[in-house]
Amino acid sequence: MCTNVSFPLLGFTRKMHPHFFKCTPAWLDTLSGMQSIFGVILLFLVGFALRNRFRIK
């Protein structure tokens, strides 16, 4: 049962293929959720590093 609707920005709503995500195991849902969260964190860190790299002194 996929009831993860609290993070629609990260892709937890499963609107694309609901019949596929209905039969996935719980560990796969956990893995995909962790990948989405770490992806957002790493994207922020890359943007932060680029901002620091090209800062005008």
C-alpha positions in Angstrom: 0.0 0.0 0.0 1.6 3.3 -1.1 0.4 6.1 1.1 3.4 8.4 0.7 1.7 11.6 -0.4 3.5 13.9 2.0 6.4 14.5 -0.5 4.9 15.2 -3.9 7.9 17.3 -4.9 10.3 14.4 -4.5 8.2 12.0 -6.6 6.6 9.8 -3.9 3.1 10.1 -5.3 3.5 7.4 -8.0 1.2 9.0 -10.5 3.0 7.7 -13.7 2.5 3.9 -13.4 0.3 3.1 -10.4 -0.3 -0.5 -11.4 3.5 -1.1 -11.4 4.1 0.6 -8.0 1.2 -1.3 -6.4 3.1 -4.6 -6.5 6.6 -3.4 -5.6 8.1 -4.6 -2.4 8.6 -2.3 0.6 12.4 -2.3 0.3 12.2 -1.0 -3.3 9.9 1.8 -2.2 12.4 2.7 0.6 15.4 2.6 -1.8 13.7 4.8 -4.3 12.6 7.2 -1.6 16.2 7.5 -0.3 17.5 8.0 -3.8 15.1 10.9 -4.3 16.0 12.5 -1.0 19.8 12.2 -1.6 19.4 13.4 -5.1 17.8 16.7 -3.9 20.5 17.1 -1.2 23.3 16.4 -3.7 21.8 18.9 -6.2 21.8 21.5 -3.5 25.4 20.8 -2.7 26.5 21.0 -6.3 24.8 24.4 -6.6 26.4 25.6 -3.4 29.8 24.5 -4.7 29.3 26.3 -8.0 28.3 29.4 -6.2 31.5 29.3 -4.1 33.6 28.5 -7.1 32.5 31.4 -9.2 32.3 34.0 -6.5 33.8 37.3 -7.5 36.3 38.6 -4.9 
